[in-house]
Amino acid sequence: MHQPPTSARPEEADSAGWPAPVTTKAAAIDAARQRPLTWKTTVKRALVVELASFTCTFALQRLALGTKGWFAVVTAGLAGNAVTDSLPSGDAADAAVQFGMLTTAGFDTATAVGPPAYLLFRHRY
């Protein structure tokens, strides 16, 4: 039978022997004091997460388009993202830009309409 972990101090354990939240919080505070996050570390982590997000989005679009190339998908996505961020209600313009760039890159219209179409149905909060 699986035994719950025991607390270092019996007064900090509940009746089942699980450590009390106070010890967990104290351990987290101690760990934070030993290695505080600097703004450089925070920015680096944010950039890594953003890069991973874009990579996954473009990889999903590549799967939807059925292509092995990255260039057309990434350039269409980045150009569309720039249009979305610069125009009010830019999602429709984003879809049009991506569609135009993908058809110019050689994708047929039935295939190229798929990835930009999701932009018209997503919600920004």
C-alpha positions as CSV (number, residue, x, y, z in Angstrom):
1,M,0.0,0.0,0.0
2,H,1.2,3.5,-0.9
3,Q,2.3,5.5,2.2
4,P,1.9,9.3,2.1
5,P,5.1,11.3,2.6
6,T,5.8,12.2,6.2
7,S,6.5,15.8,7.3
8,A,9.8,16.7,8.8
9,R,7.9,18.1,11.8
10,P,4.8,16.1,13.0
11,E,3.0,19.3,14.0
12,E,3.0,20.4,10.3
13,A,1.3,17.2,9.0
14,D,-2.4,16.6,8.7
15,S,-4.1,13.5,10.1
16,A,-3.2,11.4,7.0
17,G,0.5,12.4,7.3
18,W,0.6,14.7,4.2
19,P,2.7,17.8,4.6
20,A,0.7,20.9,5.5
21,P,0.6,23.7,2.9
22,V,2.7,25.9,5.1
23,T,5.7,23.7,4.6
24,T,5.2,23.7,0.9
25,K,4.8,27.5,0.8
26,A,7.9,27.9,3.0
27,A,9.9,25.7,0.7
28,A,8.8,27.7,-2.3
29,I,9.8,31.0,-0.6
30,D,13.2,29.5,0.3
31,A,13.8,28.4,-3.3
32,A,12.8,31.8,-4.6
33,R,15.2,33.5,-2.2
34,Q,18.1,31.3,-3.3
35,R,17.8,32.1,-7.0
36,P,15.7,35.2,-7.7
37,L,14.5,35.8,-11.3
38,T,16.1,38.8,-13.0
39,W,14.4,40.8,-15.7
40,K,16.8,39.3,-18.2
41,T,15.9,35.8,-17.2
42,T,12.2,36.6,-17.4
43,V,12.6,38.2,-20.9
44,K,14.6,35.2,-22.1
45,R,11.9,32.8,-20.9
46,A,9.1,34.9,-22.4
47,L,10.9,34.9,-25.8
48,V,11.4,31.1,-25.7
49,V,7.8,30.6,-24.9
50,E,6.7,33.0,-27.7
51,L,9.0,31.3,-30.2
52,A,7.6,27.9,-29.2
53,S,4.1,29.2,-29.7
54,F,4.8,30.5,-33.2
55,T,6.7,27.3,-34.1
56,C,3.7,25.2,-33.1
57,T,1.3,27.4,-35.0
58,F,3.3,27.3,-38.2
59,A,3.8,23.5,-37.8
60,L,0.1,23.0,-37.5
61,Q,-0.5,25.2,-40.6
62,R,2.1,23.1,-42.5
63,L,0.2,20.0,-41.6
64,A,-3.1,21.5,-42.7
65,L,-1.5,22.6,-46.0
66,G,0.3,19.2,-46.5
67,T,3.7,20.7,-47.2
68,K,7.2,20.1,-46.0
69,G,8.4,23.6,-46.6
70,W,8.5,26.3,-43.9
71,F,9.2,29.5,-45.8
72,A,5.8,30.1,-47.4
73,V,3.9,29.2,-44.3
74,V,6.1,31.3,-41.9
75,T,6.2,34.4,-44.2
76,A,2.5,34.3,-44.7
77,G,1.9,33.8,-41.0
78,L,4.2,36.6,-39.9
79,A,2.8,39.1,-42.6
80,G,-0.7,38.2,-41.5
81,N,0.2,38.7,-37.9
82,A,1.6,42.1,-38.6
83,V,-1.6,43.1,-40.4
84,T,-3.7,41.9,-37.5
85,D,-1.7,43.9,-35.0
86,S,-1.6,47.1,-37.1
87,L,-5.3,47.3,-38.3
88,P,-8.4,47.6,-36.2
89,S,-10.4,44.4,-36.8
90,G,-7.5,43.0,-38.7
91,D,-8.4,39.4,-38.5
92,A,-10.2,39.5,-41.9
93,A,-7.3,41.3,-43.4
94,D,-5.0,38.8,-41.9
95,A,-6.9,35.9,-43.5
96,A,-6.8,37.8,-46.9
97,V,-3.1,38.5,-46.6
98,Q,-2.3,34.8,-45.7
99,F,-4.6,33.5,-48.5
100,G,-2.9,35.8,-51.1
101,M,0.6,34.9,-50.0
102,L,-0.1,31.2,-49.9
103,T,-1.7,31.2,-53.4
104,T,1.2,33.2,-54.7
105,A,3.5,30.6,-53.2
106,G,1.9,28.0,-55.3
107,F,-0.8,26.5,-53.1
108,D,-4.2,25.9,-54.8
109,T,-7.1,28.0,-53.6
110,A,-8.9,25.1,-52.0
111,T,-5.9,24.2,-49.9
112,A,-4.8,27.8,-49.1
113,V,-8.2,28.8,-47.7
114,G,-7.9,26.4,-44.8
115,P,-5.2,27.8,-42.4
116,P,-6.3,31.5,-42.7
117,A,-10.0,30.5,-42.2
118,Y,-9.5,29.8,-38.5
119,L,-8.6,33.5,-38.0
120,L,-12.1,34.6,-38.8
121,F,-13.5,32.4,-36.0
122,R,-11.0,33.0,-33.1
123,H,-11.7,35.5,-30.4
124,R,-9.3,38.0,-29.0
125,Y,-9.7,39.0,-25.4
